[in-house]
């Protein structure tokens, strides 16, 4: 069997652009570095050069560092024109209760259902199932306490939908808000959280 042809010797920056152009999701830095044969730090440097090239030439897209990888995305100001060509799918946004639960998991992870319910003051089962179905949270083993309850954490999809490189991009304590400032909730008034809940960026659409 013949060995596969070696790839042509092309500029690494151009190859990186091609790799990102071909992907519809963030490409992990490790995968890009392996494909290019360079360390992750050099991949980021090349991405910075591409960003500068795009900005200088007035391109309609840029490179974003999301969920531990890089992705080629159109700039936000072009969204109205994209919507004319391809109207967005009808998708329901997360409810206030789901956003509150997601925020608790994001900041407290790994966290048990009992801890979530203690903070919110209501049952979290239905909301947790909805977040699991949307792949925004996942189970991450069991806590080493009586009953060995499941632990919940956020997912890579959570980072991707919120446009964050990692959890360090979460809003800090100065951005905290109470659930009341978010408007009416789908749950009764008695179910309002007992503690301030940190604000998350623009809520993602349901998948």
C-alpha positions as CSV (number, residue, x, y, z in Angstrom):
1,X,0.0,0.0,0.0
2,X,1.4,3.4,-1.0
3,X,2.2,5.9,1.7
4,X,0.0,9.0,1.7
5,X,1.5,12.0,0.0
6,X,3.2,14.5,2.2
7,X,1.4,17.8,2.5
8,X,2.8,20.6,0.4
9,X,5.1,23.1,2.1
10,X,2.8,26.0,2.7
11,X,3.0,29.0,5.1
12,X,1.8,28.0,8.5
13,X,-0.5,31.0,8.8
14,X,-2.3,30.0,5.6
15,X,-2.6,26.4,6.7
16,X,-4.1,27.6,10.0
17,X,-6.6,29.7,8.1
18,X,-7.6,26.7,6.0
19,X,-8.0,24.5,9.1
20,X,-10.3,27.0,10.8
21,X,-12.2,27.7,7.6
22,X,-13.1,24.0,7.2
23,X,-14.5,23.6,10.7
24,X,-18.0,24.6,12.0
25,X,-16.9,24.3,15.6
26,X,-14.0,25.6,17.7
27,X,-10.9,23.5,16.9
28,X,-8.8,22.7,20.1
29,X,-5.4,24.3,20.2
30,X,-3.8,21.0,20.7
31,X,-5.3,19.6,17.5
32,X,-4.2,22.7,15.6
33,X,-0.7,22.5,17.0
34,X,-0.4,18.8,16.1
35,X,-1.7,19.4,12.6
36,X,0.8,22.3,12.1
37,X,3.6,20.7,14.0
38,X,4.1,23.7,16.2
39,X,3.4,24.4,19.9
40,X,0.0,25.9,21.0
41,X,1.7,29.2,21.8
42,X,2.8,29.6,18.2
43,X,-0.7,28.7,17.0
44,X,-2.0,31.6,19.1
45,X,0.7,33.9,17.7
46,X,-0.3,33.0,14.1
47,X,-4.0,33.5,15.0
48,X,-3.1,37.0,16.2
49,X,-1.4,37.8,12.9
50,X,-4.5,36.6,11.0
51,X,-6.7,38.8,13.2
52,X,-4.5,41.8,12.3
53,X,-4.6,40.9,8.6
54,X,-8.4,40.7,8.7
55,X,-8.8,43.9,10.6
56,X,-6.5,45.8,8.2
57,X,-8.3,44.5,5.1
58,X,-11.8,45.1,6.6
59,X,-12.9,41.5,6.4
60,X,-16.3,40.4,7.6
61,X,-14.9,37.7,9.9
62,X,-12.4,37.2,12.6
63,X,-10.9,34.5,14.8
64,X,-12.2,33.9,18.3
65,X,-10.7,31.9,21.1
66,X,-13.6,29.8,22.4
67,X,-13.9,26.7,24.6
68,X,-10.2,26.0,24.5
69,X,-9.9,26.3,20.8
70,X,-10.1,28.7,17.8
71,X,-13.0,29.4,15.5
72,X,-13.5,31.6,12.5
73,X,-16.7,33.6,12.9
74,X,-18.4,36.5,11.1
75,X,-18.4,39.8,13.0
76,X,-21.6,40.6,15.0
77,X,-22.4,43.7,12.9
78,X,-23.1,41.4,9.9
79,X,-25.8,39.4,11.7
80,X,-28.8,41.3,10.2
81,X,-27.6,40.5,6.6
82,X,-26.9,36.9,7.5
83,X,-30.5,36.6,8.9
84,X,-31.9,37.8,5.6
85,X,-30.2,35.0,3.7
86,X,-30.7,32.3,6.3
87,X,-33.3,33.1,9.0
88,X,-32.4,31.7,12.4
89,X,-34.2,28.5,13.5
90,X,-37.1,29.0,15.9
91,X,-35.5,28.2,19.2
92,X,-36.6,28.9,22.8
93,X,-34.3,30.7,25.1
94,X,-33.5,29.3,28.5
95,X,-36.0,30.2,31.2
96,X,-34.9,32.4,34.1
97,X,-34.9,29.4,36.4
98,X,-32.6,27.5,34.0
99,X,-30.3,30.5,33.7
100,X,-30.1,30.7,37.5
101,X,-29.4,27.0,37.8
102,X,-26.8,27.2,35.1
103,X,-25.1,30.1,36.8
104,X,-24.9,28.3,40.1
105,X,-23.3,25.2,38.4
106,X,-20.9,27.4,36.5
107,X,-19.6,29.2,39.6
108,X,-19.8,26.4,42.1
109,X,-18.8,23.4,40.0
110,X,-18.6,20.6,40.7
111,X,-21.8,20.9,42.6
112,X,-24.6,18.5,43.7
113,X,-28.3,18.8,43.1
114,X,-28.8,19.3,46.9
115,X,-26.4,22.2,46.9
116,X,-28.2,23.8,43.9
117,X,-31.6,23.4,45.6
118,X,-30.2,24.8,48.8
119,X,-29.1,28.0,47.0
120,X,-32.3,28.4,44.8
121,X,-34.7,27.2,47.5
122,X,-36.7,25.0,45.1
123,X,-36.5,21.5,43.4
124,X,-33.9,21.5,40.6
125,X,-34.7,18.1,39.0
126,X,-36.7,19.4,35.9
127,X,-34.3,22.3,35.2
128,X,-31.3,20.0,35.5
129,X,-32.8,17.6,33.1
130,X,-33.4,20.4,30.6
131,X,-29.8,21.6,30.9
132,X,-28.5,18.1,30.5
133,X,-30.7,17.6,27.4
134,X,-29.2,20.8,25.9
135,X,-25.7,19.6,26.7
136,X,-25.0,22.7,28.7
137,X,-24.2,20.7,31.9
138,X,-23.0,17.1,32.5
139,X,-22.5,14.7,35.3
140,X,-18.9,14.5,36.6
141,X,-18.7,11.6,39.0
142,X,-20.1,11.4,42.5
143,X,-19.4,13.4,45.7
144,X,-17.6,11.6,48.5
145,X,-20.4,12.2,51.0
146,X,-23.2,10.1,52.3
147,X,-25.3,8.8,49.5
148,X,-22.7,9.6,46.9
149,X,-24.8,12.2,45.0
150,X,-24.0,13.1,41.4
151,X,-21.8,16.1,40.7
152,X,-22.7,18.6,37.9
153,X,-20.3,20.7,35.9
154,X,-20.7,22.8,32.7
155,X,-19.6,21.5,29.3
156,X,-17.5,22.6,26.4
157,X,-20.8,23.5,24.6
158,X,-21.6,25.9,27.4
159,X,-18.3,27.7,26.8
160,X,-18.9,27.7,23.0
161,X,-22.5,29.1,23.2
162,X,-21.4,31.8,25.6
163,X,-18.3,32.6,23.6
164,X,-15.9,32.1,26.5
165,X,-12.3,30.7,26.3
166,X,-12.7,29.1,29.7
167,X,-14.4,29.5,33.1
168,X,-12.0,32.4,33.9
169,X,-14.1,34.5,31.5
170,X,-17.2,34.2,33.7
171,X,-18.4,37.6,35.1
172,X,-16.8,38.5,38.4
173,X,-18.5,39.3,41.7
174,X,-18.9,43.0,40.6
175,X,-21.3,41.8,37.9
176,X,-23.5,39.7,40.2
177,X,-27.2,40.4,40.2
178,X,-30.2,39.0,42.0
179,X,-32.7,37.0,40.1
180,X,-35.3,39.7,40.6
181,X,-33.5,42.0,38.3
182,X,-33.9,39.5,35.5
183,X,-37.6,39.9,35.3
184,X,-40.4,37.4,36.0
185,X,-39.5,33.8,36.4
186,X,-41.4,30.7,35.3
187,X,-41.6,29.6,38.9
188,X,-43.9,30.9,41.7
189,X,-42.7,33.9,43.8
190,X,-41.8,31.6,46.7
191,X,-39.2,29.9,44.5
192,X,-37.0,33.0,44.1
193,X,-33.3,32.3,45.0
194,X,-32.3,32.9,48.5
195,X,-28.9,34.3,47.6
196,X,-27.6,36.5,44.8
197,X,-27.0,34.7,41.5
198,X,-24.2,35.8,39.2
199,X,-25.2,37.1,35.9
200,X,-24.2,35.2,32.8
201,X,-23.7,36.6,29.3
202,X,-26.5,36.6,26.7
203,X,-28.5,33.4,27.2
204,X,-27.9,30.7,24.5
205,X,-30.7,29.4,22.3
206,X,-32.0,25.9,22.8
207,X,-30.5,23.3,20.6
